[in-house]
Amino acid sequence: MDPVDQMFDVIGRMPAAQLAFLVLFMLIPSVWGNFVFHLNNKRLGRKPVSRNPFFMMATFNAREWLIFGVVHLLAIAAAAAAFRAG
């Protein structure tokens, strides 16, 4: 069996709640992580161009680090809820 078919088979058997938490686990860091970098660019007056994110993290202030940490905690909570729902 093809690995892609196996992946869709596993996803197809997931309960709806587990699938919803899995989607949240993927969306939270993507959307809110980008929002933190947007705040950093806005505060520093830079245009949103493709930069090395590790270089940009060196210029985070305390508020941006706090939001970044909360984003990661929410993602971990969504992953835990997905495991629990399964």
C-alpha positions as semicolon CSV with decimal commas, in nm:
position;residue;x (nm);y (nm);z (nm)
1;M;0,000;0,000;0,000
2;D;0,121;0,347;-0,089
3;P;0,226;0,564;0,212
4;V;-0,006;0,844;0,099
5;D;-0,298;0,602;0,087
6;Q;-0,206;0,481;0,436
7;M;-0,203;0,840;0,564
8;F;-0,548;0,910;0,420
9;D;-0,673;0,580;0,562
10;V;-0,553;0,677;0,911
11;I;-0,701;1,027;0,883
12;G;-1,028;0,881;0,752
13;R;-1,065;0,660;1,061
14;M;-1,013;0,945;1,309
15;P;-1,307;1,059;1,521
16;A;-1,434;1,405;1,434
17;A;-1,312;1,557;1,762
18;Q;-0,961;1,422;1,712
19;L;-0,953;1,554;1,357
20;A;-1,069;1,897;1,475
21;F;-0,794;1,913;1,739
22;L;-0,538;1,795;1,482
23;V;-0,641;2,079;1,252
24;L;-0,611;2,323;1,545
25;F;-0,267;2,183;1,623
26;M;-0,157;2,266;1,268
27;L;-0,330;2,603;1,238
28;I;-0,237;2,762;1,572
29;P;0,141;2,783;1,515
30;S;0,100;2,869;1,147
31;V;-0,141;3,158;1,189
32;W;-0,045;3,295;1,529
33;G;0,327;3,234;1,478
34;N;0,314;3,450;1,167
35;F;0,120;3,709;1,367
36;V;0,406;3,732;1,618
37;F;0,656;3,792;1,338
38;H;0,417;4,052;1,192
39;L;0,412;4,234;1,528
40;N;0,791;4,228;1,536
41;N;0,817;4,370;1,183
42;K;0,558;4,636;1,260
43;R;0,736;4,742;1,580
44;L;1,072;4,768;1,403
45;G;0,926;4,936;1,094
46;R;1,044;4,662;0,856
47;K;0,861;4,551;0,546
48;P;0,735;4,189;0,556
49;V;0,993;4,014;0,339
50;S;1,132;3,665;0,360
51;R;1,398;3,670;0,630
52;N;1,566;3,414;0,845
53;P;1,321;3,367;1,136
54;F;1,602;3,292;1,382
55;F;1,757;3,631;1,306
56;M;1,418;3,796;1,357
57;M;1,369;3,620;1,692
58;A;1,681;3,796;1,820
59;T;1,489;4,124;1,805
60;F;1,179;4,005;1,997
61;N;1,079;4,208;2,299
62;A;0,921;4,060;2,613
63;R;0,563;4,094;2,483
64;E;0,647;3,911;2,159
65;W;0,825;3,632;2,348
66;L;0,523;3,599;2,576
67;I;0,283;3,571;2,280
68;F;0,522;3,326;2,111
69;G;0,525;3,111;2,425
70;V;0,146;3,118;2,457
71;V;0,115;3,013;2,091
72;H;0,335;2,712;2,156
73;L;0,149;2,620;2,474
74;L;-0,183;2,635;2,285
75;A;-0,041;2,412;2,013
76;I;0,077;2,160;2,272
77;A;-0,266;2,172;2,438
78;A;-0,435;2,106;2,101
79;A;-0,203;1,809;2,040
80;A;-0,278;1,671;2,387
81;A;-0,651;1,714;2,326
82;A;-0,616;1,530;1,992
83;F;-0,446;1,238;2,166
84;R;-0,710;1,242;2,438
85;A;-0,996;1,251;2,186
86;G;-0,858;0,948;2,004
